[in-house]
Amino acid sequence: MPAMRMRKFKVLGVFALVSIFAVIYLSAPSKVDGILWVNGDITSSIKEQIPIVSDPEAKSETDAGESTSESHTESSTESSTESSTESSTESSTESSTESSTDTNTDVTSDTAAETAKEAGTDKVTDSTDSVTDNNANTSSTAKVEEEHHQEQPSGATESEPKQQTTEAETENAGEDAESKAHAEERRKWLAEIQNKAPDTLEPKGNKVVLLTASDGKGHNGEIENLLQMVNENREDYCAFHGYTYQFTNITKFHNDDRPPVWSKIPAIQEAFELHPEAEWVWWLDSDAIIMTPSLDLAQHVLNPEAMKKRIAYDAPFMLPNGKESGFTVSRDLDLSKVDVVVSQDHNGVNAGSILFRRSDWTFAFLDMWIDPMYVERRFDRYEQDALNHIIVNHPRIRSRVAVVPQRVINAFSVGADHMGWMTGDLVVHFAGCWYVPCFRISICSCWLIC
């Protein structure tokens, strides 16, 4: 019996070691980025979800130019090399035949030929010059140099030896050139689409500011070029409609006494200060993507007539625990006094996409929202639950808030028809979808628990 127990312990020990090594191997980091796993059966690249517009004709012209340049360079190099090699060989042969001096001349011409072969196009002139310097009084060497210049192809010039550059410098130079080319392409594209949308309703143009702020960290901070792609998505939309786009590095608003998500409130306040002509500021989280850029905000929701059709009348205000609060969206809203437009999900209002109208009421509300009393209370969802608490418990504030169906301004990437994104919706918001590099996947925590 003791022997059997020892054997069992050994087997279990081996199994445990194999399991540990398997876990370590499967947890190894990978360069695969941005893969979304939704309910275990749908996968899509987060980069493919971002409609970055580019000029295909310009790109094809650039590719064609690069191909032609490479072909011309290769052809020139081969031609120059062959010509220089033949020239050096023939010259050295003739000089060795016609010269009746000594072995030094033969050695010199052979050396010139070998040097020309090794150095190629860039070194031929240097090797000939070296021969001339060492044998200034040798007539055959002078003849080599003379014939070399006579047979040199038209357009060819003597060049200094190229300085060797490190691999890192070459890579950085390539990246800088690519970055400059992309920036120029973006500048031309934005100028081309500027104010091309047929917007007629108010508010329009610079009366609308689209605001996104981030510190580049958080759950999705490991996704390569995420902020660049997000910014270009917003820039395209705002240029088309003539809106103002602002990206803010939210780090300057961080406070050690509160979680970073609270910094969105001073960012909104700053946007109103920086853009005195703006009537509305639209806050949009960095994990949300504008999917239908043809929709202008006035016709979609902000114009009073559009807002009247969009409001979710009689819908219950939800609590963070998923239960109804006992209050509903009133049919008596005075649309001229609506200062906040927001949507709800199953956990109450969602502050990932929210619009504020310029007014003294809005400024007072933003001050109230970031009051230390709410910050220090440590709500589960921080500023979002605080916003929900204020709206539910203050009827005068509710009278200034228009609640619209979620898909109007804040559709989730997955969910039922009333919350999951569908073709034609303005925005898809990847709320709760977290990128975890150690597992090489992104986890959509709203509906998938891993």
C-alpha positions in Angstrom: 0.0 0.0 0.0 2.7 2.6 0.8 4.4 1.8 -2.5 1.2 2.4 -4.4 0.6 5.7 -2.6 4.1 6.9 -3.5 3.5 5.9 -7.1 0.3 7.9 -7.2 2.0 10.9 -5.7 4.7 10.7 -8.3 2.1 10.6 -11.1 0.2 13.6 -9.7 3.5 15.5 -9.3 4.4 14.9 -12.9 0.9 15.9 -14.1 1.2 19.1 -12.0 4.5 20.0 -13.5 3.3 19.4 -17.1 0.2 21.6 -16.4 2.4 24.4 -15.0 4.6 24.4 -18.1 1.5 24.3 -20.4 0.0 27.4 -18.6 3.3 29.3 -18.9 3.7 28.4 -22.6 0.1 29.4 -23.4 0.4 32.7 -21.5 3.4 33.8 -23.5 2.9 37.4 -24.9 2.3 37.6 -28.6 2.4 40.3 -31.2 -1.2 39.6 -32.2 -3.1 42.7 -31.2 -6.7 43.9 -31.1 -8.5 40.6 -31.5 -12.0 40.8 -30.1 -13.6 37.6 -28.8 -17.4 38.1 -28.5 -19.4 35.2 -27.0 -16.6 32.9 -28.1 -17.7 32.7 -31.8 -17.2 36.1 -33.5 -13.8 37.5 -34.2 -12.9 40.8 -35.9 -9.9 43.0 -35.9 -10.3 46.2 -34.0 -8.3 48.0 -36.8 -10.8 46.8 -39.4 -13.6 48.4 -37.4 -12.1 51.8 -37.8 -13.0 53.5 -41.2 -9.7 55.2 -42.0 -10.2 56.9 -45.4 -7.2 57.0 -47.7 -6.7 58.0 -51.4 -6.2 54.7 -53.4 -5.1 56.5 -56.5 -2.4 58.4 -54.6 -1.3 55.2 -53.0 -1.1 53.3 -56.3 0.9 56.2 -57.8 3.3 56.1 -54.8 3.8 52.4 -55.1 4.4 52.7 -58.9 6.9 55.4 -58.3 8.7 53.3 -55.7 8.8 50.3 -58.0 10.1 52.4 -60.9 12.8 54.0 -58.7 13.9 50.6 -57.4 14.1 49.2 -60.9 16.0 52.2 -62.2 18.5 52.0 -59.3 19.1 48.3 -59.8 19.5 48.7 -63.5 21.9 51.6 -63.1 24.0 49.8 -60.5 24.3 46.7 -62.6 25.2 48.6 -65.7 27.7 50.8 -63.9 29.3 47.8 -62.3 29.7 45.9 -65.5 31.0 48.9 -67.4 33.6 49.7 -64.7 34.7 46.1 -64.4 35.1 45.7 -68.2 37.0 49.0 -68.4 39.4 48.2 -65.6 40.1 44.7 -67.0 40.7 45.9 -70.5 42.9 48.8 -69.4 45.0 46.6 -67.2 45.4 44.0 -70.0 46.5 46.6 -72.5 48.8 48.3 -70.1 50.5 45.0 -69.2 51.0 44.1 -72.9 52.2 47.5 -74.1 54.4 48.3 -71.2 58.0 47.1 -71.4 59.0 48.2 -68.0 59.0 45.9 -65.0 56.8 43.7 -62.8 55.7 46.7 -60.8 53.4 47.9 -63.6 51.8 44.5 -64.0 51.1 44.3 -60.3 49.7 47.8 -60.3 47.2 47.1 -63.1 46.2 43.8 -61.6 45.6 45.6 -58.3 43.5 48.2 -60.0 41.3 45.5 -61.6 40.8 43.6 -58.4 40.0 46.8 -56.5 37.4 47.8 -59.1 35.7 44.4 -58.9 35.5 44.5 -55.1 34.5 48.1 -54.7 32.0 48.3 -57.6 30.6 51.5 -58.9 31.4 53.7 -55.9 35.1 52.6 -55.7 36.4 52.5 -59.3 37.6 56.1 -59.4 39.3 55.7 -56.0 41.3 52.7 -57.1 42.4 54.4 -60.3 43.4 57.5 -58.3 45.4 55.2 -56.0 47.2 53.7 -58.9 48.1 57.1 -60.3 49.4 58.4 -57.0 51.7 55.3 -56.5 53.0 55.2 -60.1 52.9 58.8 -61.2 55.8 58.2 -63.8 54.3 55.1 -65.3 52.8 55.8 -68.7 50.8 52.6 -68.8 49.0 53.6 -65.6 48.1 57.0 -67.1 46.7 55.2 -70.1 44.5 53.1 -67.8 43.1 56.3 -66.2 42.6 58.0 -69.6 40.8 55.0 -71.1 38.7 54.6 -68.0 37.4 58.1 -68.4 36.8 57.7 -72.1 34.7 54.5 -71.6 32.8 55.8 -68.6 29.0 55.9 -69.4 27.5 59.3 -70.0 25.8 60.7 -67.0 28.1 58.8 -64.6 29.9 61.0 -62.1 32.7 60.4 -59.6 31.3 59.9 -56.1 32.8 60.0 -52.6 32.6 56.8 -50.6 29.2 56.6 -48.9 29.2 56.9 -45.2 27.9 53.8 -43.5 24.8 54.2 -41.4 23.6 52.1 -38.6 20.6 49.9 -39.0 18.7 51.9 -36.3 19.3 55.2 -38.1 18.1 53.7 -41.4 15.0 52.4 -39.8 14.2 55.7 -38.0 14.7 57.6 -41.3 12.3 55.2 -43.0 9.7 55.7 -40.3 10.1 59.5 -40.3 9.6 59.5 -44.1 6.6 57.3 -43.9 5.1 59.4 -41.1 5.6 62.6 -43.1 4.0 61.0 -46.1 1.0 59.9 -44.1 0.6 63.3 -42.5 0.7 65.0 -45.9 -1.9 62.5 -47.2 -4.1 63.1 -44.2 -3.8 66.9 -44.7 -4.9 66.7 -48.3 -7.7 64.4 -47.5 -9.2 66.5 -44.7 -9.0 69.6 -46.9 -10.8 67.7 -49.7 -13.7 66.7 -47.5 -13.9 69.8 -45.3 -17.6 71.0 -45.0 -18.8 68.7 -47.8 -21.8 67.5 -45.8 -25.1 69.0 -46.8 -26.0 70.0 -43.3 -28.8 72.6 -43.1 -30.2 72.3 -39.5 -28.8 74.0 -36.5 -26.6 73.5 -34.6 -23.9 73.0 -37.3 -20.3 73.7 -38.1 -18.1 75.0 -35.2 -21.1 75.1 -32.9 -20.5 71.5 -32.2 -17.3 70.2 -30.5 -16.4 66.5 -30.5 -14.2 65.8 -27.5 -12.1 62.7 -26.8 -9.6 62.5 -24.0 -7.2 59.8 -22.9 -3.9 59.2 -21.1 -3.0 56.4 -23.5 -3.3 53.8 -20.7 -6.1 51.8 -19.3 -7.4 48.4 -20.4 -6.8 49.1 -24.1 -3.4 50.9 -23.8 -1.5 48.0 -25.4 -3.3 48.2 -28.7 -0.8 49.6 -31.2 -1.6 53.0 -32.7 -5.1 52.9 -31.1 -5.2 56.7 -30.4 -4.0 57.5 -33.9 -6.7 55.4 -35.4 -9.3 56.9 -33.1 -8.3 60.4 -33.7 -8.3 59.9 -37.5 -11.8 58.5 -37.2 -13.0 61.6 -35.4 -11.1 64.0 -37.7 -12.8 62.6 -40.8 -16.2 63.0 -39.2 -15.6 66.5 -38.0 -14.0 67.7 -41.2 -16.9 66.4 -43.3 -19.5 68.3 -41.1 -17.4 71.3 -40.2 -17.4 70.4 -36.5 -14.5 71.1 -34.2 -12.5 68.1 -33.0 -10.5 68.2 -29.8 -8.3 65.6 -28.3 -7.0 66.2 -24.8 -4.2 64.4 -23.0 -6.2 63.8 -19.8 -3.1 63.4 -17.7 -3.0 67.0 -16.8 -6.3 66.6 -14.9 -5.3 63.5 -13.0 -5.5 63.7 -9.2 -3.9 61.2 -6.9 -7.0 61.3 -4.7 -9.4 60.0 -7.4 -9.4 57.4 -10.2 -8.4 58.8 -13.6 -11.9 58.4 -15.1 -13.0 61.4 -13.1 -10.7 63.6 -15.3 -13.3 63.6 -18.1 -15.3 66.2 -16.3 -12.6 68.9 -16.2 -11.8 68.0 -19.8 -15.4 68.8 -20.7 -15.3 72.1 -18.8 -12.1 73.0 -20.6 -13.6 72.3 -24.0 -16.3 74.9 -23.3 -13.6 77.4 -22.3 -11.4 76.8 -25.4 -14.3 77.0 -27.8 -16.5 80.0 -26.9 -18.5 79.6 -30.1 -19.5 76.1 -29.3 -23.1 75.4 -28.3 -22.7 71.7 -27.7 -19.8 69.5 -26.6 -20.1 65.8 -27.4 -18.0 63.6 -25.1 -17.1 60.3 -26.8 -14.9 57.6 -25.1 -11.8 56.5 -26.9 -13.2 52.9 -27.1 -16.1 54.1 -29.3 -16.0 54.4 -33.1 -18.1 56.6 -35.4 -19.5 54.1 -37.9 -21.9 56.2 -40.0 -20.1 59.5 -40.6 -22.9 60.8 -42.9 -25.2 61.4 -39.9 -25.1 65.0 -38.7 -25.9 65.5 -35.1 -28.5 68.2 -35.6 -30.7 66.1 -37.9 -29.9 63.0 -35.8 -30.7 64.3 -32.3 -29.8 67.9 -31.4 -32.3 69.9 -33.4 -35.5 70.3 -31.2 -37.6 68.6 -33.9 -35.3 65.6 -34.1 -34.9 65.4 -30.3 -38.6 65.3 -29.9 -38.8 62.2 -32.0 -35.8 60.6 -30.4 -36.5 60.9 -26.7 -37.4 57.6 -25.0 -40.6 58.8 -23.4 -42.0 56.8 -20.5 -38.8 54.7 -20.3 -37.9 53.9 -16.7 -34.7 55.3 -15.2 -32.5 52.4 -14.4 -30.4 51.8 -11.3 -26.8 50.5 -11.4 -28.1 47.2 -9.9 -30.2 46.6 -13.0 -33.5 47.5 -11.3 -36.0 50.2 -12.2 -35.8 53.4 -10.1 -39.5 54.1 -10.1 -39.1 57.2 -12.2 -39.7 57.4 -16.0 -38.7 59.8 -18.7 -41.3 62.6 -18.6 -43.4 63.6 -21.6 -43.5 67.2 -20.3 -39.8 67.9 -21.1 -39.3 71.5 -22.3 -37.0 70.9 -25.2 -35.7 74.4 -25.1 -34.2 73.7 -21.7 -32.7 70.3 -22.4 -29.0 70.6 -21.5 -27.9 67.0 -21.4 -28.5 64.2 -23.9 -27.6 60.7 -22.7 -28.6 57.1 -23.1 -29.0 54.2 -20.7 -27.9 50.6 -20.7 -29.0 47.8 -18.3 -27.0 49.4 -15.5 -28.4 53.0 -15.8 -27.0 56.0 -17.7 -23.8 55.4 -19.7 -21.4 58.3 -19.8 -19.3 57.0 -22.7 -21.3 59.1 -25.1 -23.0 62.1 -23.8 -23.8 65.6 -25.1 -23.8 68.9 -23.1 -25.4 72.2 -24.1 -23.6 75.5 -23.2 -25.6 77.1 -20.4 -25.1 78.3 -16.8 -27.1 75.3 -15.7 -24.6 72.9 -17.4 -21.6 74.6 -15.8 -23.2 74.3 -12.4 -24.1 70.7 -13.1 -20.5 69.8 -14.1 -19.3 71.4 -10.8 -21.8 69.3 -8.9 -20.9 66.1 -10.8 -17.2 66.3 -9.6 -18.0 67.4 -6.1 -15.6 65.7 -3.7 -18.6 64.2 -1.9 -19.3 62.0 -4.9 -15.7 61.4 -5.7 -14.9 60.1 -2.2 -18.0 58.0 -2.1 -16.3 55.5 -4.3 -19.1 54.4 -6.5 -18.6 51.0 -8.3 -18.6 52.7 -11.7 -17.1 56.0 -10.3 -18.3 59.0 -12.3 -20.9 57.0 -14.2 -22.8 55.9 -11.0 -22.5 59.4 -9.6 -24.2 60.8 -12.7 -26.9 58.1 -12.4 -27.4 59.0 -8.7 -27.7 62.7 -9.4 -30.3 62.2 -12.2 -32.4 59.7 -10.3 -32.5 61.6 -7.0 -33.0 65.2 -8.3 -36.2 65.9 -10.2 -35.2 69.3 -11.3 -32.1 67.9 -12.9 -34.1 65.1 -14.6 -36.2 67.9 -16.2 -33.1 69.0 -18.0 -32.0 65.6 -19.2 -33.1 64.0 -22.4 -32.8 60.2 -22.4 -32.6 58.6 -25.9 -32.5 55.0 -26.9 -29.1 53.5 -26.5 -28.5 52.8 -30.2 -29.1 56.5 -31.1 -25.7 57.7 -29.7 -24.1 54.8 -27.8 -24.7 51.3 -29.3 -22.7 48.5 -27.8 -20.7 46.0 -29.9 -23.0 43.2 -28.8 -26.3 42.9 -27.2 -30.1 42.7 -27.9 -31.7 44.8 -30.6 -32.2 47.8 -28.4 -28.5 48.1 -27.4 -26.4 46.1 -29.9 -25.0 48.0 -32.9 -26.7 47.6 -36.2 -25.8 48.9 -39.7 -26.7 52.6 -39.9 -26.2 53.4 -36.2 -24.0 56.4 -35.5 -21.6 54.9 -33.0 -20.4 51.5 -31.8 -19.0 51.5 -28.2 -16.8 48.7 -27.1 -17.7 49.2 -23.5 -16.1 46.7 -21.1 -14.0 45.1 -23.9 -10.6 44.9 -22.4 -7.3 44.0 -24.2 -5.3 41.5 -22.2 -1.9 41.0 -23.8 -0.8 38.1 -21.6 -3.8 36.0 -22.9 -3.5 37.4 -26.5 -7.2 38.3 -26.6 -9.6 41.0 -25.7 -12.3 40.2 -23.2 -15.7 41.8 -23.6 -16.6 41.8 -19.9 -20.2 43.0 -20.5 -21.4 39.6 -21.5 -18.4 37.3 -21.5 -16.8 36.2 -18.2 -13.4 34.5 -18.8 
